[in-house]
């Protein structure tokens, strides 16, 4: 799997923007959106609304990682 970021366009509340993420993050981001029954644009808009002063791509990566960590089984 290539580790280079891939740029995709998103629409956040009617505004177009481009986000560059590695393909593995795009795949997991799409999977999370499907599992929540949301289009990726809606999920990206939710993340954008709460990201503070970090970039959108970084906020999406952190969100994806947090979701993955939350699904890990806890140690006995």
Residue pairs with C-beta under 8 A, 6 or more apart in sequence:
1 23
1 24
2 22
2 23
3 22
4 22
5 20
5 21
5 22
5 57
6 20
6 21
6 22
6 23
6 26
7 18
7 19
7 20
8 18
8 19
8 20
8 21
8 26
9 16
9 17
9 18
10 16
10 17
10 18
10 19
10 40
10 41
10 44
11 17
11 41
12 41
12 44
12 45
12 48
13 45
17 56
19 44
19 56
19 57
19 60
20 57
21 29
21 57
21 60
21 61
25 60
25 61
25 64
28 64
28 67
28 68
29 40
29 43
29 60
29 63
29 64
30 40
32 43
32 63
32 64
32 67
33 39
33 40
33 42
33 43
36 43
38 46
44 56
44 60
47 56
47 59
47 60
47 63
48 56
48 59
50 59
51 59
54 62
